[in-house]
Amino acid sequence: MSHRPPSGLAAVSAALLAMSRHLEMRDVLKTIVASARELLDAEYAALGVPDDHGGFAQFVVDGVSDAQWKAIGPLPRQHGILAAMLREATPQRLADVRTDPRFEGWPDAHPDMSDFLGLPIRDGEETIGALFLANKRCPKPSGGCGFTEADEELLGILAQHAAIALTNARLYERSRELTIAEERSRLAHELHDAVSQKLFSLRLTAQAAAALVDRDPARAKGELQQVAALAAEAVDELRAAVVELRPAALDEDGLIATLRNQIQVLDRAHTARVTFESTGVRALPSAQEEALLRVSQEALHNALRHSGAGHVSVSLSLIHMCIRDSVSMRHRAGSVGGRLTVESEPGEGTTITMEVPGG
């Protein structure tokens, strides 16, 4: 005989599954807060990630409108009940937060709260977050707190899994930071090599022009024209490097807008025509979007620097990117489950195609 799981257990299961689906820190925080508020049927929920300076590095709320949150003002400091929860690493369940001697008030625009349940999120001995709820929606017991001991136990289970989700998100962000640092180091090395070569050539050519000015003005003029050409190439190298070093606003703008903006800059910076088109592209997981962006940047850099092409085009379709004209690009594609192919024909240019699986 089969038994249906209790609705409370189903809700906990749904909350834990929702937390496990995300790696981006902000997404994880929002999911934890929304899950806690729904699970315990509270009007308000919040989660703060403390910094080392008495404040919060991140603070996410649920149940407060954007306008109200903006009116509340700066993020709270680690004071009062929040500080006690973080410092003592113990749950705080109060019938009325406003009557607690540690309560220090809140801004005028802050919603009015009474019953309160707060819990630190711990990773071993470290407190990595503070999760709290206010205003239980169900009828309050006479003279008691709206949140029960059972609620506290339930939130404790959620907090344990939230600690795992937050730890995974922190590891993911650190991994991304290392990848970005490695990418910047590579670009800086390439920039140093390219510009050093150009400046060395400029110096030699300028010295030759200076030596020829008096005895062979015609040759000196030719050398000076070469100086101008080398200077223009150096400027192109610098502009391309600046585009690659500039942080890509993938989180805010998405892949298409970010790629289009960068290609417009490259088109203005180079004599070659650089164009972009996209059709039917939907949002992809952030790792895939970043891989697509980085592959396109590297392929564009190679094409503009080495091919001498008059026109470089980039087209992006549903899950298919093609860069016409002309490898770490293969590694990037493989890291997100994708595939990279390169086709080259004499006199026809090179086509680099990257495909990633649909999200």
N, C-alpha and C positions, 0 to 999 in steps of 0.2 A: 504494500500500500504506500503510495507516494504522498509526501507531505509538502505543501507549499511553504516556502520560507516566510517567516514573519515579515511584515512590511518594514519594520525597523531595520532588520538585517539586510533586506533588499536595498534600502536607502543607503546604508553604510557601504554595501558592496558597490553601488553606483557611484558614490562619492570617491571611493578608493580607486576605481577604474578611471574616473575622470582625472584624478591627480596624476595617474601614471601615463597619461597620453601626452603630456607636455614636457619640454625640456627648457624652453625659454623661461628665465626667472620670473618675469612679469606675468606670463601666462600661468605659471605654477601658483604664484601668489593669489591671483584672481580666482583660480579654480578652488583653492583651499578655502578662501573666504566665502565664496558663493556656496560651496558644499556645506560648510559649517552652519551658515545661516539657515539653509534649507533643512538640514538634518535636525537642528534643534528648534526650528520654527521661531526664530528671533527676528525682530524688526531690523536690527543693525548688527553688522559684523565687521571686524577689522583685523588686519595682520600687519605688524610692524617688524622690520628687520633692523636690529639696532646697529649703530655704528660705534666707533671707539671714542666719540667726542660728546657723549651725552644726548645724542639725537637719534634719528632713524635714517638709515641709508635708503630704505624704501618703506612705503606705508600705503596699504591698499584697503579700501573700504567697500562695503556692499550694503545697499539700502539707503544711501545718500545720493541725491542727484548731483550731476556735474556742477550745476549752478550753485547749489548749497555748499558743495565741497570747496569750490573756488572762494565763496564768501567766508568760509571758516578761517582761511588764511594759512599761515605757515604750518609745516608739520609739527606735531607735538614733540615736546622734549621728554626725556626719560625722567619723569617726576611722579610724585604721588603714588597711586596704585600701580601704574605702569612700572615705575622704578622698583617697587617692592616685588612685583611679579618677576621682573628680570633679575633682580639682585638675589632674592631668596629662592628663586626657581620653584615656587609652590603655587598651586591653584588659588584663585581668589573668587569666592562665590558670595555675593552680597545681595541682601534683600533690597537695599536702596543705596546706590553708590554715592548719592549726594549727602548722606548722613555719616559716611565714613570719615573719621578724623584725618585720614590721609588725602581726602579729596580736596583739590585746589581749584576747582571751577573749570569752566571752558569758555571759549569765545561766544559772543552774542548769537552768531549764526549757527552754532552747534545745536543739533537736535537734543531735545530733553530726554534724558535716560534715567531709569530707576534701577531695576534689577540688573545684575551684572555677573557675568561668568568669564573669567580670564584664565588662560593656561599658557605657561612657557613652552616653547618647542625646543627640545634638547637634542643635541648630537653628542652623545657621551657626556662629558663634563661641560660642554660649551652650550650656552643658550643662543640659539641662532634665530629665534623669532618669538613674538608674543601674539597669541591668538585670543581674541576676546569678543564676547557677544553681549547685547543689551536688549532689554524689553522683550521678554518671552511673550508670545502672542496668546498662548492658552490662558485660561482663567487662573489667577494666582491663589494659592492656598491662603486661608485667612491668617494674616500677620506673618506670612513666610515669604521666602524668595520665590520668584517665578521659576527659576532654574532649580532643578532637583539634583539629588546626589546621583541619580541615574544619568541625568544630562551631563554631569561632570565626568562620569565614567566614560560615557560615549564620546565626549570631546577629547578625553585622554587617548582613546583608541585612534581617533582622527589625527591628533597631534603627533602620535608616534609615526604614523604613515606620512604625515606632512613633513616630518624631519627627514625621512628618506627622500621624498620628492625634492625638498629644498637642497639637500646635500647633492643629489644628482644634478640639479640645475646649476649649483655652484661649480661642480666639476666640469659640466658642459661649457659654462662661460669661461672658465679658466683655460680649457682646451682651445676654445675659439680665440682667446686672447693670445695664446702661444702661437696659434696658426697665423694670426694677423701680424704678430711680432716677427715671425719667420718670413712672412711675405714682405714686410717693410724692409727687413734686412736684405732680402734678395734684390728688391727694387733699388735700395740705396747703393748696393754693390754695382748693379748694372748702370745706375746713374753715374756713379763715380768713374767707372771704366769708360763709358761713352763720352762724357763731358771732358774727362782728362785727355782722351785721344784728340777730341776736337780742339781743345785749348792748346795742346802741344803742336798740332798742325797749324793753328792760327799763329802761334808764336814764331815758328820757323818760316812760314810764308810772309809774315810781316817783316821779319829780319831780312829775308831775301829782297823784298820790295824796297826796303830802306837802302840796301847795298846797291841796288840798280837805279835808284832815282837819278843820280847824276850822269852815269855813263850810258844807260840804256833806258830812257823814259818809257819807251813802248813796252818793254818787258816788265818794267816796274808797274805799269798800269794793269797788265795782265795778272800780275801777282796780287795786286790790290783787289781786283775783281774776284780772285780766288778767296781772299780774306773775307769778302762780303758773303760769298757762298758758304764758306765754312761757318761763319757767324750765324747765318740763317739756319743751317743744319743744327747747330748747338741750341738755338732757341727752340726748334722743333723737339729736340730731345728733352729739353727741360719742361716744355709744356706737356708733353706726353707723360713724363714722370709725375708731374704735379697732378694730372688727372688720375693716375693710378694710385698715388699716395693719399689722395683725398678720400676720407671715409665715405663709403657708399651708404646712402640713406635707404637701405633695403627695408628696414622695419617701418619707416614712415611712408616711403613713396612706392615701394614695391619694385619688382624686377623691371617691368617695362619702362616706367618713368625714369628709373635710375639709369638704365642702359641707354635710353633715348637722350637723356641729358648729357651723358658722357660722350656719346657719339657726336652730338652737336658741337661740343667743345673740340673734339678731335678734328671735325670737319673744318672748323674755323682756324685751327692751329696748323693744319698741314695743307700743302698744295694739292694733294690727292683729294678727290671727292669721297666722302665717307657718308653712307646712307643707312637708314634703318627702317624696317617694316615689321609689323607683327599682326597675326591673325588668330583669333580664337584662343588666346592664352588665358588660362585661369591661374589662380594663386596656387603655388606649390609649397611644400615644406621649406622652411628657411634654409636648411642645409643644401637642398637642391638649387634654390634660387641663388645662393652664394656661389655654388660651384659653377652654375651657368654664367654668372657675371664674371667670375675670375677667368674662366676659359676664354670668354669673349675678349676680355682685356688683354690677355696674353697673345691671343691670335691676332688681334688688331695691332698690338705693338709690333709683333714680328712682321706683319704685312706692311705697315707704314715705314718701318725702319729698314727692311731688307729687300722687299720685292720690287720697289720702284713702280708699283702699280699706280695707274691714274685714277682708278675707282675701286673702292673697297665697300662691299655691301654686307649688311647683317640682316638676316630674316629670322624671326622667331614665330613658330607656330605652336599648336597645342602643347606638345611635349617634344618639340624638334627644333633645334637651333642650327642654322647653317651660316657659315662665314665664307663669303666668296672671296677668293684670292688667298693667297697666302699673303720624352715629352711628359712635361709635367702635366699637360692638359689631360692626358690619358689617365693619370693617377687621380686627378680631380673628378673626372667623369666616373671612374670606377668606385670612388669613395662614396658616392651617393647612388650606386646601383645603375649607373648609366653606361653608355657606350660612345666612344669617339672614333670616327673614321676620317681619313684624309685622302682626298682624290686630287691628283695633279696631272695636268696634260701640258706638254710644251706649247707655249703660245696661248694657252687657254686659262692660265692662272691656277690657283689652288682652291679647293673647297674643303673646309673643315666642318664636319657635322657632329653635333652632340645630341644624343637622345637620352632622356631620363624617363623612368616609369611614372605613370600618373599617380597623384596622391590619393 
